[in-house]
Amino acid sequence: MHIVQAGMEFDVLKANNRIAHENYHTLKSHGIKSVDFMGSIGAGKTALIIEMGKRLVAQGKKVCVIAGDVTGDDDFERFQQAGLDAVNCNTGKECHLDANLIKKTLATMDLDRYDIVIIENVGNLVCPADFPLGTDFRAVVVSTTEGDDMVRKHHAVFQHSDIAILNKMDISDAVGVDPAVITGDYNRLTGGLKNMYTCSARKGDGVDTIIEALGF
C-alpha cells in the first residue's frame, strides 16, 4: 500500500484556510464587509486605507482598521490620528498575517460596532499570497515608484487577489514608469478577467472607484 504523507507546509496552509473560513463566517454573522490589503512597503497601503476610511466614515459607515506589521505601531497610530478606529496586530517574526492571528484579533473587537473591517497586511508581496484571512476581498497594491516589472516578478500575489491597485499615478512620469506596461502585464496574467484600478491615494484620485469596486 502506498501512503502519501502531507508535508508540514501543506498542513499549515490547510489549517490556515480552515480558520479563514471561520473568520469569514464570523464577519458575515455580524454583517461586516471586509478586505485584506497586501502590498510592498512603500506601496501606499496606509495612505489609501486612510483616504478610503475617511470617505466611508463621512458616508456614515462604521469602519475599523486592523494594522498588521511585524513590530511597532506606526501605522496603527497613523490610522488613529486620521480619526479611524484601529487595532494593532504584530506578527512578531512572521512576514505575513495569518488567519489564526486575525481570529484572535477579531475576538478582542466589538464586531457589532462595525460595518466594514479593513486589514492592512504586512508589507510584503510574497508570503501573504498563500494565507487568506477570511475577508470578502483580497486586494494587492503596487505603486509606480516600484518600477514596471512588479507583475512579472510576483505572479502569485496577483493571481491570489480579487483586485489590483496601481497607486502613485501622479508621479509616474517623475519616476520614469509607464503605467500601461504594468496594467498590460496584469491583463495578460489574468486573461483580462480581473481589474487593475489606478489611483493616487495622496491626491484622492480614483479612490471612490476602488470603494465602489469593493462594494463598500
Salt bridges, closest charged atoms under 4 A:
GLU22 OE2 - ARG18 NH1 3.20
GLU22 OE1 - LYS103 NZ 3.06
ASP36 OD2 - ARG138 NE 3.89
GLU51 OE2 - ARG55 NE 2.86
ASP75 OD1 - ARG78 NH1 3.85
ASP85 OD2 - ARG113 NH2 3.25
ASP112 OD1 - HIS30 ND1 2.80
ASP136 OD1 - LYS28 NZ 3.14
ASP148 OD1 - ARG152 NH2 3.54
ASP149 OD2 - LYS153 NZ 3.19
ASP185 OD2 - ARG152 NH1 2.56
ASP185 OD1 - ARG188 NH2 2.62
ASP208 OD1 - ARG55 NH1 2.95
